[in-house]
Amino acid sequence: MMEVDDYFFLQLEKLPSSKKKLADEMVKVLHEWAPVNKVAEYLQRDPTTIYRKIRGRELYAKKISNRILVYTRSIVLLLEDID
């Protein structure tokens, strides 16, 4: 069975160059890892939506200390289905 980490990185490797460039631009704004509230602000969504996407494994995130951080590049994987 594929680990969640492996799944996300495999999906990111398969991205077309246009989406990879978009991911690079997001990293410039949000950095490689971003807190949920910053991701929500960037996507103009409620933080609850971001938490729901994390729980549904549509966004790659890690709990570091007492914070949940989103791997910014994973945002491009859900841009077409954000609501």
N, C-alpha and C positions, 0 to 999 in steps of 0.2 A: 504494500500500500504506500502511495506517495505521501510524503510529509507535506504539511501546509507550506512550509518555507520553500521546498522544492517546486511545488505547484506554482506559486507566485513567480518565482524566478524563471521557470520554464515559460510561463505565459509572457513575461516581460521580454525574454529573448526572442520570442516569435513576433513581436510588434513590428509593424512596418516602420521605415525610417522616419516618416512624418510624425508618428506617435512617439517615437523615441526622442525626437527633437522637442516635442511638446513636453515630455517628461523632464528633459533637461532644463527647459524654461521654468517649469514648476519648481525644480530644485533650486534654481537661482533665487526664486522668491521665498520659498518655504524652507529651504535647506533639505538635506537628505531625509531627516526625520522631523516631523512636525506634530505639535500637540493638536488634539481634536478641535479645539476652538479655532485655531488658525486655519485648519483645513476647512472647517465649516464656513468661516468668513471668506476664504478664497473662493469656495464653490457657491457662495451665497445660499447656504442651506443651514438649517437648524442643527446644532450639535447632536441632537437626538437622532437625526438621519444618519450622521456619520457613525455614531455608536451602533446603530442598527446594521449598517453596512459592514462594520467590523465583526459584529456577532454573526452575521450571515456569511462571513468569510469572503466578502466581496472586496474588502480592503485589507491590506496586510498591515498589522499593527503589533506592537510589543508593549508590555507593561514594564517600565523601567522605573524602579523605585516606586513612587506612588503616582506616577504619570503614565498615561497611555499615549504612545507616540505612533503616528501613522508613517509608514514608509512612503514617502512622497511619490515615488515613481509608480506605485501601485494605483494611484488615482486614475491614471489613464485607462486602466482596465475597466472602469465603470462609467466613464464619461457619457456614454450613450444611454445608460440606464441609471440615472442618478436619483430619480424620485422614489 
